[in-house]
Amino acid sequence: MSNKEIHPHFTLNGNQFNSVKELLAFTAEKMPEVFEFFSEWFSNKKYLTVHTSGSTGKPKAIKLLKEHMINSALASAKYFDLDGDDISALLCMSPKYIAGKMMLVRAIVSGWKLDVIPPTSHPLKARKIYDFSAMVPLQVYNSLNDIHKLKTLIVGGGAVSKPLQDKLKSVRPKVYSTYGMTETVTHIAVKKLSQLDGITNYYETLPDITVEKDDRNCLVINAPNISKTQIITNDIVKLIDDKHFCWQGRFDNIINSGGVKIIPEQVEQKLENEIKQRFFISSEEDEALGEKVILVIEGKKQKEINFLGLDKYEKPKKVYYLPQFIETKSSKVNRNETVALL
């Protein structure tokens, strides 16, 4: 299927369309952001210009081939068994970003019955049952009482905290944490979070995608259907085999304290049950150690923090409290700019 076609079973908010012209006319009047996407999608250009989130550096514009986006959509539908004729889906994220764009692509390529609602922190209130949806962790947390309305849910756009993972273990839908980035045309691997599909602590790649790691222990992605070249990441991983891996942290976040290399994300995992507010581990210069570990917490001090579960060099030498973290446009914490406030 090409980007010039609409699947005959595709509907948008209950409406079916006989032509691209009809679809554009409908969205122009009722859904400006969706119209903006479809206008570019159905144009003669072979690529789509999208922007990275900016969570690990300055946001940048990149070009994604529409052919690769279609291949990604088909791979997702195949992996999640969502390529039937009567699949319902909910888009509750902004079409400005890659996750929202790809929900639209999956729907028109696979023929889903898609409902689009404005981004909200409570997307399942008074909604019907859906076969599939994608959410950020905050939306999932606020939807726990209504999550039975979904059959399959993918969670992306930020780390899924240990407390939230614990809550998702026994829910009715199949829930997956996703691994991916704008450059990989959204997710290339998923981790199972619910008992319904068998919880795992590793990510499994989608069809026709394999992984390896480089000499920094960072993930290298081989995905010929969505990228003409290998995708070299800054994500430190433990490799199980060429289809499975465990994510450990970001190479560019590593702290070298007295010659000991510390991965902040691993320290954060140990503190998740101890700190209820948003927080992250970072570093600042130290005359003796070179770098020392610091803890940055959003909000006011609530109680003394127990660091007993941390190794000697992992224990923060200072704890800072900030009224509010700086976020990227896609609502991820911008660590660098937040630390600069200190």
N, C-alpha and C positions, 0 to 999 in steps of 0.2 A: 504493500500500500504506500502511495506517495503522500507528500504533504499537501497535495492539491485535492485530495479526496476526503470525504466524510463517510465514516462507516455507516451503513444503512440502519443499524440498530441504535446509533448514538442519539441521545436526547439531552437537553440542557434545561434544567428546572421544569421538566415535564413536556418540553416542546421538541418536536421533531422538525428537521429541515431538509428541504429538497435540493438545496443548493448552498454554496458558500455565500452567495449574495444574501440569501435569507438569513443565514446565521449571523453575518456581519451587521445586517440591519437590526436584528433582534438585540444583539449585545451592545450596539452603539447607543441604543435608547435606554437599556436597563443596566448594563454592566460595563462601565467605561474601561476598567483595567483588563477585563476579559476581551473586550473589543480590541484594545491596543495590542494584546498578544496575538489574537487571531489575524489581525491586519498584517502583522509581520510574518506570521506563520504561513499564510496563504499567498504571500508575495512571491515574486520570481527569484528572490535571493535564495541561495543554497544553504545559507547559514543564518543563525540567530545571534544577536549580540546580547550577552548577559553579563552581569556584574558579580564578582565574588563578594562574600559576606564581609570581609575585612576583619574577621576575628583573629587572624594570625598575621596580619600585615595590612598595608594600605589597600583598600578595595580597587580592583582593576577590571576593565572591560575585556572580555574574551569572546571569541567567535566559536560557536558550536554548530557543526554541520547538522542540518535537519535530518539527514539520513541516520546519523548517529543517535539522535534523540528518538527516532522511531525504533531503532534497534534496541535501545535501552527500555523503551516502553513495552515492547514485545517480550523482552527477557523478564521483566517484572511480572507481566501477566502470566507468563508460563510458570515462573517459580511459585507464585502464590495461587495458581490454578484459577485465574480470573479471566479466562479467554472464552467464556460461554456467551450465549446470546442474550442473557437477562441479568447482567451484573449491575448492581446499583452502587454508587460511590458518592462520597461527600467531600467537597473541596471547601475547607474552612481556613485556608491560609492565603496570603496575598499572591496573586499571579505575577507580581513584580519580581519574585525570586524563583530560583530554579525549582524548588520543591513544588510550588504552585503551578509553574509552567508545565512541569512534567505530569502533574495530575490531569491537566487539560489534554496533553498529548496522548496519554494512556487512554483517556476516554474516547477521543475521536478516532484513534487507531484501532482500539479493541471493541468499540461499539458499546460503551458503558452508558447507563442511565445516570447522568451526573447532576447532582444538585450543588449549586454554588451559593455560599452565604458569605457575608462580610466577615473578615477575621475577628474572632471573639475568643475570650478566655473560657467561655462555657459553650462550646459548639454543639453539644448534644441535647441541650434543653429543648423539650417539646419537639424532638425530631423523630422521624420514623427509623426503621431498622435498615442498615446498609451492609452490603457485602464488604466494603473496603473504605478506609480513610487513612489520611496521614495527618499527624499532629506534632506540635512541639511539646516538650515535657510539661510546661505549665498548663496547656490545654488538657493533657491527659490527667494530670493531678486534679484539675477542677471537674473532670468528667467521670471520676471513678464510680459515682452512684448511677451513672447512665451508660456505662461502658458496655453493658450487655446488649445495647442497641447496635453494636458492630460485630461483624463476624471475623474480620481481619483488620488489624491496625498496625501501621508502621510509625515509629517515633524517631524524629530526627531534629536537626537544628540546634542540638546541644546535648550534653551528657545526661543520661538518665541516672539520677541519684540512687544510691543503695536503698534508702527508705522507700522510694517510689518503685524500684524493682521488686522489693519485698511485697508491696501491695499488689503488684501485677501478677504475681506467681499464680494466684488462685482465681483470676477473673475468667469469665466465660470466653471472650474472643481469643483468637490467636494474636499475640502481640510480639512485634519484632523491633529491636533497636537497629537503626541503619548506620552503615559506614559509607561515607561518600563525600563529595565536594562538587562545586560547580564544574570543575575541570573534568570530572568523571560522569557528567550528565546525571546528577543526583547519585543515589546509592548504587554501589557495586557489590555490597555484601550485607548480610543481616545476621543478627544474633537473636535467638529465641528467648523470650522473657516469660512466657506463660506455660503452665503445666499442660495445657491442652495440646500443645505441639512439642512438648519436651524441652525443658529449660537447658540452655547451654551457656558456657562461659566464653565461647569463642564465636567469631564471625565466620559465616560460610558464604562464599562468593556465588553470584548469580551465574546462570548458564553461560558457557563460552568465555569465562573470565578466570585467569589463574594469577597467582601472586608469588613473589619471591622477596628477598630482602638484600639490601646492599651492605657495604662494609661498615656503615654506621648503625646497622640493625634496623634501618628504616624500610618501610613497605615500598615495593615496586610492583606496579599493576600492569598486567598484560591483558588488554581488552581490545582486540583488533576490530570488533564491531562498533566500538564507540570512540576509539582513538587511533590515529594512524601511527603513533609512537608509544613507547612505554611511558607510563606516568610514574615519575619518581616523587615520592612524598617525603615529608619530614616527620612522619608518624612512626615512632619506635614500636616494634611489634615482636611478639614471640611467634615464630612460624611453626605450625603443626604439620602442614603439608601444603601443596600448591593450591588448595582450595579452602584452607582453614587457617585462621590466625587469631591471636589475642592482642588487642590494642593495649599499649602500656603508657604512652604519653607522647609529647611533642619534643622532637630533638632540639628545637629552638628555645624550649623552656628549661632545658637541663641547667641545674645549678651545680657549680664546682666549688664546694666548700671544703677548704683544707685538703684538696686533692681527692675528695670523695664526691662522686657524681650522684646527684639526687634528681629523681624524676618527680616534679611537683604533683602530677596527677596521681601518682601512687600514694603519696603522703595524704592527698585530699581524700582518697578512698578510705584511708584509715580513720579519718576525722569525721566522716559523713554522719555517723550516728551521734557524735558528740556536739556538733554545731548545727543549730536549726536554721540560722540565717544563711544567706548567700555568702560564700567565702572563696578564697583561693590562696594558694601558696606561691610566693615569689621570692625575690632576693634583693639585697642591697649590698653596696661595697663594704668590705670589712678589712681593716689594716692587717690583721693576722691571718684570717681565713681566705682572703681574696673576695669571697662572696659569703654572706650569711643568710640563712633561711628566715623569711618573715611570713607572717600570717596576716592577711587583709580580710576584714569582715565588714559586711554591709549592715549598718544600723548601730544601735547603742549596745554597750556591754551589758550582758544579761547574767553571766555567771563565770566563775573560774573554769578554765578549760583543762581537761584532763589529757595530758600528753603521754600517759604511761604506755600506750600502744606504739609509740614511735621510737625508732632507733636514735642513738645519741646525736648523730649529725642531722637527722630529720627534724628534730625539735626546733620550733621557731625561736629565734633569739629575741624577736620583738613581735608584738601583736598590735596592729593598727585597726581602728574603727573609722569608717567613712559613712556619712549619711546616705550616699547613693553611689553605686558603681556607674561608670560610663559604659554605654552599650553601643554596639554597632547598629546600623539601620535595620538589620534583621534580628535585633533584640538579643544578641549574644554579648557576653561580658567582654569588653575590650581591656585586657589585662594591662597592656603597656600604658595606655592613656590613664587608666585608673591609678596605677602605681605612680605615674607622674604627678598626680595630685598630692602625693605624700611629700 
